[in-house]
């Protein structure tokens, strides 16, 4: 039995483990592409399976759809993304993920004592903001923010 070069929306949904509506959403956002048959049915190239996998992985770790779209736009159309493509895509997201991981660690480590709100109500708080000195830096939990690497 020959492997079909093109897949129906139902076949892609089943193979990729996503709802048909998710495929339509990804397509509307320009993340994947299909073409229409003479009978006006959607058909996808087999490369879309790996593209959907990349989208799902990236979404799972919190990459925005805009960043996913920009990354996928850098790949050649109609070709299944390779290991080298994945290395390129994932390396573009690494710095942002590292920053967010550091932010979460800082939040976790300070969570039991203080959230860095500057309320000055906890006299033993290591993140205490005496006399609201951090106000000039802006609103919010200033001491828990991790600055992006320069």
C-alpha angles and dihedrals in degrees: 000000000000120000111246114244091210131043133206120238089255092052092050091047092051095045094043095043095235134117120262087241089059090055090050089049092050090048093049088053091051094246094122134016136216135176131219127247123223085267090055094250121143118248126187130200115239090250088074090074092066092040090055089048090053091048092051094047092047092048091048091060093044103260110157120245089241091057091045091051092049091050094048090048088063091062124086111262118247096017123108108248111253133214088264090053090051091049089053094047096045093047090057089057097042099088093050092047091049090051091050092046090053090048091052092047091051091049092047093049094049098038099092094056108028142343093220094250095143094235091136090211097121110070094197096047112130089205094051116148103215114208090354092280091160094061091094089061092060140263126313138034097336098175095053095053114104112214117226115255113263 
